[in-house]
């Protein structure tokens, strides 16, 4: 196994996605799979890093998602305006 953190993250992401797909194929609801994955991950973060650090990481993720949503809305609006002209 590699010590390269980015490579490890990529490997773990791939494995979690494979597991989620297998669970979905077995008939489990995707929403529940990802909800429990998030809950277990968050509990692990709190256990390993503490509540303050885990909360800070959640805030950063929420801000990143919010920024992505804003950019997507802006892009859709621009595309809509371009097709009207």
HELIX and SHEET records of a PDB file:
HELIX    1   1 UNK A    5  UNK A   25  1                                  21    
HELIX    2   2 UNK A   30  UNK A   49  1                                  20    
HELIX    3   3 UNK A   51  UNK A   84  1                                  34    
END                                                                             
